Amino acid sequence: MSGALAVIEADIDDYRTETPREQQTPAGLADRITEYLTSSGYTLHPTVTVPADPRSP
C-alpha cells in the first residue's frame, strides 16, 4: 500500500468517526482528504485545467 493511500484510508476512517452522519458529505470528505495529504507533505496537482478567461488580455 502506498503512503498516500494509507493517509487517505486513515482519513476516511477519522472522518466517519469524528463527523456526525447527518453532516457527512462527499465534498466534506474530499476537503478533509486534501488537508490530510497536504499536512503529510504531499503536493496536489489538479488533473483538470481551468480554461483561461477569454476576457483577460
Number of C-alpha atoms within 10 A of each C-alpha: 5 6 11 14 11 11 14 18 13 13 20 16 10 13 17 12 10 10 13 9 10 6 7 13 11 8 9 13 18 14 11 16 19 17 13 17 18 11 10 12 9 13 10 9 7 7 6 6 7 7 6 7 7 6 5 5 4
